């Protein structure tokens, strides 16, 4: 009995230690990102809604309006939905670390593929590696920075994922690069 007390105490202490959670993503090259996407578009986020699915998991649907088509079947002015894991319903939030975080009004460039779950819904290809925010560079031209992903603060360092598009790459240069790789 006296031998069991230290084991019991050790077990209680071990159960009190917080558990760390991590997500890892396979790094890909820019060529791989372009090759495996069906569409690359500059978009404006029109709206977002989150809901529980039958799986069950929490997913966010973002309605996006195409500002400019850089590659693929989507055209300027067209709206479409992107569905990603994570979101908030009532007071319950699920953060899928490294997955895109859509905010109404955001101006983005997204690399798109389809979910393989039979839904045929659009998703951002390779999670946050295919998700970029459009900003103005020093010359006032549209350029790209890493888009906000779940698990990162919007104004903090974007270190959850290694990004394959160079920071402040101009969108016109991105279009040329995509054309050269196709």
WOJOVEN-V535680 format. One record per backbone hydrogen bond with DSSP energy under -0.5 kcal/mol. CO is the residue of the C=O (numbers start at 1). NH is the residue of the N-H. E is the energy in kcal/mol with one decimal. If there is no record, write none. Layout:
# WOJOVEN-V535680
co = <CO;CO>
nh = <NH;NH>
e = <E;E>
This chain:
# WOJOVEN-V535680
co = <1;1;2;3;4;5;6;7;8;9;10;11;12;13;13;14;29;30;31;32;34;39;40;40;41;41;42;42;43;44;44;45;47;49;51;53;57;57;58;59;60;60;61;61;62;62;63;63;64;65;66;68;68;71;75;78;80;81;82;84;87;89;91;92;94;94;95;96;98;99;100;103;106;106;107;108;109;110;110;111;112;112;113;121;122;123;124;126;127;128;130;131;132;133;133;135;137;141;142;143;144;144;145;148;149;150;153;157;161;164;166;169;170;171;172;173;174;175;176;177;178>
nh = <4;5;6;7;8;9;10;11;12;13;14;15;16;16;17;17;33;34;35;36;37;112;70;71;43;110;67;68;108;46;65;105;63;61;59;56;53;59;86;51;62;84;49;63;64;82;46;47;80;44;77;42;70;40;78;66;64;122;62;60;94;92;93;89;87;96;97;99;128;150;102;106;45;108;134;43;132;41;112;125;38;39;123;115;83;113;127;129;130;131;111;147;109;135;145;143;140;137;171;135;168;169;133;101;152;98;156;159;163;166;169;144;174;175;176;177;178;179;180;181;182>
e = <-0.6;-1.1;-0.7;-1.0;-2.6;-2.6;-2.6;-2.4;-2.2;-2.5;-2.4;-1.9;-0.9;-0.6;-0.7;-0.8;-2.3;-2.5;-2.7;-1.9;-1.1;-3.5;-2.6;-1.7;-0.5;-2.6;-3.2;-1.8;-2.7;-0.6;-2.5;-3.0;-2.6;-3.3;-2.5;-0.5;-2.6;-0.5;-3.3;-2.4;-0.5;-2.6;-2.2;-0.5;-0.6;-2.1;-2.9;-1.2;-2.2;-2.1;-3.1;-3.2;-0.6;-2.6;-2.1;-3.1;-3.2;-0.7;-2.9;-3.0;-2.8;-2.4;-0.5;-2.5;-2.5;-0.6;-1.0;-2.5;-1.6;-3.3;-0.5;-2.4;-2.3;-0.6;-2.9;-2.8;-2.5;-2.1;-0.6;-3.2;-2.8;-1.4;-2.4;-2.7;-2.5;-2.1;-1.2;-2.2;-1.5;-1.4;-2.6;-2.2;-2.8;-0.5;-2.2;-3.2;-2.3;-2.7;-1.8;-2.8;-3.6;-0.5;-2.6;-2.1;-1.5;-2.7;-1.0;-1.2;-0.6;-0.5;-1.6;-1.5;-2.0;-2.4;-1.9;-2.4;-2.6;-2.4;-2.1;-1.6;-1.3>
